[in-house]
Amino acid sequence: MKYEYDKEVDGLYIWFVEDIEEEKGNFEKEIWPTELKDEIGLLFGKNGVLMGLEIMPASKYFEQSRLECFDQT
């Protein structure tokens, strides 16, 4: 798993793919289930496989010090 945090939008991305940059080209859609309070999105590839999760607002679920370890901005 790979992690990316964007502090500008307070979004944490958890990727289940090996090469994020290569696989981002295969991204097709995201789903934001109401059961997950529309705060945790599921990211799917063109082949229908779950590529990762998007969590917004991430600071609601994780300590800021931990998120800063993943900061990509």
KELUM-201479 format. One record per atom (N, C-alpha, C): residue number from 1; residue in three letters; atom name; y negated, x, z. Coordinates in Angstrom, 2 decimals, decimal comma. Atoms other than C-alpha are relative to their C-alpha. Layout:
BEGIN
num=NUM; residuo=ALA; atomo=CA; yy=Y; xx=X; zz=Z
...
This chain:
BEGIN
num=1; residuo=MET; atomo=N; yy=1,18; xx=0,84; zz=0,00
num=1; residuo=MET; atomo=CA; yy=0,00; xx=0,00; zz=0,00
num=1; residuo=MET; atomo=C; yy=-1,24; xx=0,88; zz=0,00
num=2; residuo=LYS; atomo=N; yy=1,30; xx=-0,68; zz=0,05
num=2; residuo=LYS; atomo=CA; yy=-3,56; xx=1,04; zz=-0,69
num=2; residuo=LYS; atomo=C; yy=-1,05; xx=-0,97; zz=0,53
num=3; residuo=TYR; atomo=N; yy=1,05; xx=0,82; zz=-0,59
num=3; residuo=TYR; atomo=CA; yy=-6,72; xx=-0,20; zz=1,01
num=3; residuo=TYR; atomo=C; yy=-1,36; xx=0,40; zz=-0,56
num=4; residuo=GLU; atomo=N; yy=1,39; xx=-0,24; zz=0,40
num=4; residuo=GLU; atomo=CA; yy=-10,32; xx=-0,56; zz=-0,18
num=4; residuo=GLU; atomo=C; yy=-0,87; xx=-0,96; zz=0,81
num=5; residuo=TYR; atomo=N; yy=0,94; xx=0,86; zz=-0,72
num=5; residuo=TYR; atomo=CA; yy=-13,26; xx=-1,88; zz=1,81
num=5; residuo=TYR; atomo=C; yy=-1,36; xx=0,10; zz=-0,65
num=6; residuo=ASP; atomo=N; yy=1,34; xx=0,06; zz=0,57
num=6; residuo=ASP; atomo=CA; yy=-16,56; xx=-2,98; zz=0,31
num=6; residuo=ASP; atomo=C; yy=-0,91; xx=-0,59; zz=1,06
num=7; residuo=LYS; atomo=N; yy=0,83; xx=0,48; zz=-1,11
num=7; residuo=LYS; atomo=CA; yy=-19,10; xx=-3,18; zz=3,12
num=7; residuo=LYS; atomo=C; yy=-1,13; xx=-0,91; zz=-0,45
num=8; residuo=GLU; atomo=N; yy=1,07; xx=0,87; zz=0,50
num=8; residuo=GLU; atomo=CA; yy=-21,71; xx=-4,85; zz=0,91
num=8; residuo=GLU; atomo=C; yy=0,39; xx=-1,47; zz=0,02
num=9; residuo=VAL; atomo=N; yy=-0,47; xx=1,39; zz=-0,01
num=9; residuo=VAL; atomo=CA; yy=-19,59; xx=-8,00; zz=0,67
num=9; residuo=VAL; atomo=C; yy=0,95; xx=-0,28; zz=1,16
num=10; residuo=ASP; atomo=N; yy=-0,93; xx=0,10; zz=-1,13
num=10; residuo=ASP; atomo=CA; yy=-17,48; xx=-7,35; zz=3,80
num=10; residuo=ASP; atomo=C; yy=1,38; xx=-0,46; zz=-0,47
num=11; residuo=GLY; atomo=N; yy=-1,30; xx=0,35; zz=0,57
num=11; residuo=GLY; atomo=CA; yy=-14,33; xx=-7,50; zz=1,69
num=11; residuo=GLY; atomo=C; yy=1,01; xx=1,14; zz=0,13
num=12; residuo=LEU; atomo=N; yy=-1,10; xx=-0,96; zz=-0,08
num=12; residuo=LEU; atomo=CA; yy=-11,05; xx=-5,72; zz=2,39
num=12; residuo=LEU; atomo=C; yy=1,04; xx=-0,38; zz=-1,04
num=13; residuo=TYR; atomo=N; yy=-1,00; xx=0,20; zz=1,04
num=13; residuo=TYR; atomo=CA; yy=-8,61; xx=-5,33; zz=-0,48
num=13; residuo=TYR; atomo=C; yy=1,24; xx=0,80; zz=0,38
num=14; residuo=ILE; atomo=N; yy=-1,27; xx=-0,64; zz=-0,31
num=14; residuo=ILE; atomo=CA; yy=-4,99; xx=-4,56; zz=0,29
num=14; residuo=ILE; atomo=C; yy=0,85; xx=-0,11; zz=-1,26
num=15; residuo=TRP; atomo=N; yy=-0,74; xx=-0,03; zz=1,27
num=15; residuo=TRP; atomo=CA; yy=-3,11; xx=-3,51; zz=-2,85
num=15; residuo=TRP; atomo=C; yy=1,45; xx=0,38; zz=0,23
num=16; residuo=PHE; atomo=N; yy=-1,44; xx=-0,26; zz=-0,08
num=16; residuo=PHE; atomo=CA; yy=0,67; xx=-3,56; zz=-3,23
num=16; residuo=PHE; atomo=C; yy=0,49; xx=0,78; zz=-1,21
num=17; residuo=VAL; atomo=N; yy=-0,35; xx=-0,75; zz=1,20
num=17; residuo=VAL; atomo=CA; yy=0,60; xx=-1,47; zz=-6,42
num=17; residuo=VAL; atomo=C; yy=-0,28; xx=1,47; zz=0,25
num=18; residuo=GLU; atomo=N; yy=0,13; xx=-1,44; zz=-0,19
num=18; residuo=GLU; atomo=CA; yy=0,88; xx=2,29; zz=-6,72
num=18; residuo=GLU; atomo=C; yy=-1,34; xx=0,54; zz=-0,49
num=19; residuo=ASP; atomo=N; yy=1,22; xx=-0,53; zz=0,60
num=19; residuo=ASP; atomo=CA; yy=-2,01; xx=3,11; zz=-9,06
num=19; residuo=ASP; atomo=C; yy=-1,00; xx=-1,15; zz=-0,19
num=20; residuo=ILE; atomo=N; yy=0,94; xx=1,12; zz=-0,01
num=20; residuo=ILE; atomo=CA; yy=-4,88; xx=0,73; zz=-8,31
num=20; residuo=ILE; atomo=C; yy=-0,80; xx=-0,07; zz=-1,29
num=21; residuo=GLU; atomo=N; yy=0,86; xx=0,01; zz=1,18
num=21; residuo=GLU; atomo=CA; yy=-7,13; xx=1,76; zz=-11,20
num=21; residuo=GLU; atomo=C; yy=0,78; xx=-0,41; zz=-1,25
num=22; residuo=GLU; atomo=N; yy=-0,81; xx=0,36; zz=1,16
num=22; residuo=GLU; atomo=CA; yy=-4,33; xx=1,48; zz=-13,74
num=22; residuo=GLU; atomo=C; yy=0,40; xx=-1,48; zz=0,04
num=23; residuo=GLU; atomo=N; yy=-0,47; xx=1,37; zz=-0,14
num=23; residuo=GLU; atomo=CA; yy=-3,08; xx=-1,85; zz=-12,42
num=23; residuo=GLU; atomo=C; yy=-1,11; xx=-1,05; zz=-0,02
num=24; residuo=LYS; atomo=N; yy=1,09; xx=0,97; zz=0,04
num=24; residuo=LYS; atomo=CA; yy=-6,52; xx=-3,47; zz=-12,17
num=24; residuo=LYS; atomo=C; yy=-0,16; xx=-0,62; zz=-1,38
num=25; residuo=GLY; atomo=N; yy=0,03; xx=0,54; zz=1,35
num=25; residuo=GLY; atomo=CA; yy=-6,30; xx=-3,92; zz=-15,93
num=25; residuo=GLY; atomo=C; yy=0,99; xx=-1,12; zz=-0,21
num=26; residuo=ASN; atomo=N; yy=-1,01; xx=1,05; zz=0,08
num=26; residuo=ASN; atomo=CA; yy=-3,31; xx=-6,18; zz=-15,34
num=26; residuo=ASN; atomo=C; yy=-0,36; xx=-1,22; zz=0,84
num=27; residuo=PHE; atomo=N; yy=0,42; xx=1,12; zz=-0,85
num=27; residuo=PHE; atomo=CA; yy=-5,22; xx=-8,45; zz=-12,95
num=27; residuo=PHE; atomo=C; yy=-0,27; xx=-1,23; zz=-0,86
num=28; residuo=GLU; atomo=N; yy=0,23; xx=1,23; zz=0,76
num=28; residuo=GLU; atomo=CA; yy=-5,26; xx=-12,07; zz=-14,08
num=28; residuo=GLU; atomo=C; yy=-0,74; xx=-1,06; zz=0,80
num=29; residuo=LYS; atomo=N; yy=0,62; xx=1,10; zz=-0,74
num=29; residuo=LYS; atomo=CA; yy=-6,20; xx=-14,47; zz=-11,30
num=29; residuo=LYS; atomo=C; yy=0,11; xx=0,22; zz=1,50
num=30; residuo=GLU; atomo=N; yy=-0,07; xx=0,00; zz=-1,45
num=30; residuo=GLU; atomo=CA; yy=-6,82; xx=-15,02; zz=-7,64
num=30; residuo=GLU; atomo=C; yy=0,03; xx=-1,44; zz=0,49
num=31; residuo=ILE; atomo=N; yy=-0,12; xx=1,32; zz=-0,60
num=31; residuo=ILE; atomo=CA; yy=-5,99; xx=-17,98; zz=-5,44
num=31; residuo=ILE; atomo=C; yy=-0,46; xx=0,11; zz=1,44
num=32; residuo=TRP; atomo=N; yy=0,54; xx=0,03; zz=-1,36
num=32; residuo=TRP; atomo=CA; yy=-7,83; xx=-18,85; zz=-2,22
num=32; residuo=TRP; atomo=C; yy=0,51; xx=-1,26; zz=0,70
num=33; residuo=PRO; atomo=N; yy=-0,58; xx=1,19; zz=-0,63
num=33; residuo=PRO; atomo=CA; yy=-5,53; xx=-21,24; zz=-0,28
num=33; residuo=PRO; atomo=C; yy=-0,83; xx=-0,51; zz=1,17
num=34; residuo=THR; atomo=N; yy=0,72; xx=0,60; zz=-1,12
num=34; residuo=THR; atomo=CA; yy=-7,22; xx=-23,66; zz=2,08
num=34; residuo=THR; atomo=C; yy=0,75; xx=0,26; zz=1,31
num=35; residuo=GLU; atomo=N; yy=-0,79; xx=-0,31; zz=-1,20
num=35; residuo=GLU; atomo=CA; yy=-4,37; xx=-22,92; zz=4,51
num=35; residuo=GLU; atomo=C; yy=-0,41; xx=1,32; zz=0,62
num=36; residuo=LEU; atomo=N; yy=0,48; xx=-1,30; zz=-0,49
num=36; residuo=LEU; atomo=CA; yy=-5,83; xx=-19,43; zz=4,80
num=36; residuo=LEU; atomo=C; yy=-1,51; xx=-0,03; zz=0,16
num=37; residuo=LYS; atomo=N; yy=1,42; xx=0,23; zz=-0,27
num=37; residuo=LYS; atomo=CA; yy=-9,30; xx=-20,88; zz=5,41
num=37; residuo=LYS; atomo=C; yy=-0,92; xx=0,49; zz=-1,11
num=38; residuo=ASP; atomo=N; yy=0,77; xx=-0,52; zz=1,13
num=38; residuo=ASP; atomo=CA; yy=-10,46; xx=-19,75; zz=1,96
num=38; residuo=ASP; atomo=C; yy=-0,63; xx=1,34; zz=0,32
num=39; residuo=GLU; atomo=N; yy=0,50; xx=-1,33; zz=-0,38
num=39; residuo=GLU; atomo=CA; yy=-10,95; xx=-16,32; zz=3,55
num=39; residuo=GLU; atomo=C; yy=0,97; xx=1,10; zz=-0,39
num=40; residuo=ILE; atomo=N; yy=-1,00; xx=-0,97; zz=0,43
num=40; residuo=ILE; atomo=CA; yy=-7,76; xx=-14,62; zz=2,37
num=40; residuo=ILE; atomo=C; yy=0,51; xx=-0,45; zz=-1,37
num=41; residuo=GLY; atomo=N; yy=-0,39; xx=0,33; zz=1,37
num=41; residuo=GLY; atomo=CA; yy=-7,15; xx=-14,56; zz=-1,36
num=41; residuo=GLY; atomo=C; yy=1,21; xx=0,79; zz=-0,43
num=42; residuo=LEU; atomo=N; yy=-1,18; xx=-0,64; zz=0,57
num=42; residuo=LEU; atomo=CA; yy=-3,97; xx=-13,73; zz=-3,23
num=42; residuo=LEU; atomo=C; yy=-0,34; xx=0,44; zz=-1,41
num=43; residuo=LEU; atomo=N; yy=0,36; xx=-0,58; zz=1,29
num=43; residuo=LEU; atomo=CA; yy=-4,43; xx=-11,45; zz=-6,24
num=43; residuo=LEU; atomo=C; yy=1,26; xx=0,19; zz=-0,84
num=44; residuo=PHE; atomo=N; yy=-1,18; xx=-0,02; zz=0,84
num=44; residuo=PHE; atomo=CA; yy=-1,96; xx=-11,85; zz=-9,10
num=44; residuo=PHE; atomo=C; yy=-0,24; xx=0,72; zz=-1,32
num=45; residuo=GLY; atomo=N; yy=0,05; xx=-0,65; zz=1,29
num=45; residuo=GLY; atomo=CA; yy=-1,20; xx=-9,82; zz=-12,20
num=45; residuo=GLY; atomo=C; yy=0,38; xx=-0,96; zz=-1,12
num=46; residuo=LYS; atomo=N; yy=-0,31; xx=0,82; zz=1,18
num=46; residuo=LYS; atomo=CA; yy=-0,66; xx=-11,12; zz=-15,74
num=46; residuo=LYS; atomo=C; yy=1,46; xx=-0,41; zz=-0,04
num=47; residuo=ASN; atomo=N; yy=-1,43; xx=0,32; zz=-0,02
num=47; residuo=ASN; atomo=CA; yy=3,09; xx=-11,07; zz=-15,11
num=47; residuo=ASN; atomo=C; yy=0,36; xx=-0,94; zz=1,16
num=48; residuo=GLY; atomo=N; yy=-0,24; xx=0,94; zz=-1,09
num=48; residuo=GLY; atomo=CA; yy=2,69; xx=-13,43; zz=-12,12
num=48; residuo=GLY; atomo=C; yy=0,38; xx=0,65; zz=1,32
num=49; residuo=VAL; atomo=N; yy=-0,39; xx=-0,72; zz=-1,21
num=49; residuo=VAL; atomo=CA; yy=3,49; xx=-10,74; zz=-9,54
num=49; residuo=VAL; atomo=C; yy=-1,23; xx=0,16; zz=0,91
num=50; residuo=LEU; atomo=N; yy=1,07; xx=-0,19; zz=-0,98
num=50; residuo=LEU; atomo=CA; yy=1,40; xx=-10,55; zz=-6,35
num=50; residuo=LEU; atomo=C; yy=-0,39; xx=1,47; zz=0,04
num=51; residuo=MET; atomo=N; yy=0,50; xx=-1,37; zz=0,02
num=51; residuo=MET; atomo=CA; yy=-0,76; xx=-7,42; zz=-6,65
num=51; residuo=MET; atomo=C; yy=-0,64; xx=0,40; zz=1,32
num=52; residuo=GLY; atomo=N; yy=0,68; xx=-0,35; zz=-1,24
num=52; residuo=GLY; atomo=CA; yy=-2,65; xx=-7,66; zz=-3,38
num=52; residuo=GLY; atomo=C; yy=-0,66; xx=-1,19; zz=0,66
num=53; residuo=LEU; atomo=N; yy=0,73; xx=0,99; zz=-0,77
num=53; residuo=LEU; atomo=CA; yy=-4,80; xx=-9,52; zz=-0,90
num=53; residuo=LEU; atomo=C; yy=-1,47; xx=0,39; zz=0,04
num=54; residuo=GLU; atomo=N; yy=1,44; xx=-0,22; zz=-0,19
num=54; residuo=GLU; atomo=CA; yy=-8,56; xx=-9,92; zz=-0,60
num=54; residuo=GLU; atomo=C; yy=-0,39; xx=-0,80; zz=1,24
num=55; residuo=ILE; atomo=N; yy=0,36; xx=0,64; zz=-1,26
num=55; residuo=ILE; atomo=CA; yy=-9,94; xx=-10,68; zz=2,86
num=55; residuo=ILE; atomo=C; yy=-1,51; xx=0,04; zz=0,16
num=56; residuo=MET; atomo=N; yy=1,45; xx=0,12; zz=-0,15
num=56; residuo=MET; atomo=CA; yy=-13,50; xx=-11,95; zz=3,27
num=56; residuo=MET; atomo=C; yy=-0,31; xx=-1,15; zz=0,95
num=57; residuo=PRO; atomo=N; yy=0,61; xx=-1,24; zz=-0,46
num=57; residuo=PRO; atomo=CA; yy=-15,08; xx=-11,65; zz=5,74
num=57; residuo=PRO; atomo=C; yy=1,01; xx=0,85; zz=0,78
num=58; residuo=ALA; atomo=N; yy=-0,98; xx=-0,89; zz=-0,61
num=58; residuo=ALA; atomo=CA; yy=-12,95; xx=-8,68; zz=6,73
num=58; residuo=ALA; atomo=C; yy=-0,31; xx=0,29; zz=1,47
num=59; residuo=SER; atomo=N; yy=0,38; xx=-0,33; zz=-1,39
num=59; residuo=SER; atomo=CA; yy=-14,94; xx=-7,99; zz=9,92
num=59; residuo=SER; atomo=C; yy=0,40; xx=-1,11; zz=0,98
num=60; residuo=LYS; atomo=N; yy=-0,48; xx=1,09; zz=-0,86
num=60; residuo=LYS; atomo=CA; yy=-13,72; xx=-11,34; zz=11,25
num=60; residuo=LYS; atomo=C; yy=1,41; xx=0,30; zz=0,51
num=61; residuo=TYR; atomo=N; yy=-1,40; xx=-0,25; zz=-0,31
num=61; residuo=TYR; atomo=CA; yy=-10,14; xx=-10,04; zz=11,29
num=61; residuo=TYR; atomo=C; yy=0,32; xx=1,43; zz=0,43
num=62; residuo=PHE; atomo=N; yy=-0,25; xx=-1,41; zz=-0,30
num=62; residuo=PHE; atomo=CA; yy=-10,49; xx=-6,26; zz=11,74
num=62; residuo=PHE; atomo=C; yy=-1,21; xx=0,62; zz=0,68
num=63; residuo=GLU; atomo=N; yy=1,09; xx=-0,72; zz=-0,66
num=63; residuo=GLU; atomo=CA; yy=-12,56; xx=-3,94; zz=13,93
num=63; residuo=GLU; atomo=C; yy=-0,77; xx=0,81; zz=-1,03
num=64; residuo=GLN; atomo=N; yy=0,86; xx=-0,70; zz=0,96
num=64; residuo=GLN; atomo=CA; yy=-15,49; xx=-2,37; zz=12,08
num=64; residuo=GLN; atomo=C; yy=0,39; xx=1,47; zz=-0,13
num=65; residuo=SER; atomo=N; yy=-0,38; xx=-1,42; zz=0,06
num=65; residuo=SER; atomo=CA; yy=-14,34; xx=1,15; zz=12,98
num=65; residuo=SER; atomo=C; yy=1,22; xx=0,21; zz=-0,89
num=66; residuo=ARG; atomo=N; yy=-1,18; xx=-0,11; zz=0,87
num=66; residuo=ARG; atomo=CA; yy=-11,03; xx=0,54; zz=11,21
num=66; residuo=ARG; atomo=C; yy=-0,39; xx=-0,22; zz=-1,45
num=67; residuo=LEU; atomo=N; yy=0,43; xx=0,29; zz=1,36
num=67; residuo=LEU; atomo=CA; yy=-12,74; xx=-0,93; zz=8,14
num=67; residuo=LEU; atomo=C; yy=-0,73; xx=1,19; zz=-0,60
num=68; residuo=GLU; atomo=N; yy=0,75; xx=-1,15; zz=0,49
num=68; residuo=GLU; atomo=CA; yy=-15,00; xx=2,12; zz=7,84
num=68; residuo=GLU; atomo=C; yy=0,92; xx=1,10; zz=-0,52
num=69; residuo=CYS; atomo=N; yy=-0,97; xx=-0,97; zz=0,48
num=69; residuo=CYS; atomo=CA; yy=-11,88; xx=4,25; zz=7,31
num=69; residuo=CYS; atomo=C; yy=0,35; xx=-0,26; zz=-1,46
num=70; residuo=PHE; atomo=N; yy=-0,36; xx=0,39; zz=1,36
num=70; residuo=PHE; atomo=CA; yy=-11,30; xx=2,34; zz=4,05
num=70; residuo=PHE; atomo=C; yy=-1,22; xx=-0,15; zz=-0,89
num=71; residuo=ASP; atomo=N; yy=1,24; xx=0,25; zz=0,73
num=71; residuo=ASP; atomo=CA; yy=-14,96; xx=2,21; zz=2,93
num=71; residuo=ASP; atomo=C; yy=-0,02; xx=0,77; zz=-1,31
num=72; residuo=GLN; atomo=N; yy=0,04; xx=-0,60; zz=1,34
num=72; residuo=GLN; atomo=CA; yy=-15,25; xx=2,85; zz=-0,83
num=72; residuo=GLN; atomo=C; yy=-1,41; xx=0,05; zz=-0,57
num=73; residuo=THR; atomo=N; yy=1,36; xx=0,04; zz=0,55
num=73; residuo=THR; atomo=CA; yy=-19,03; xx=2,39; zz=-1,20
num=73; residuo=THR; atomo=C; yy=-0,78; xx=1,22; zz=0,38
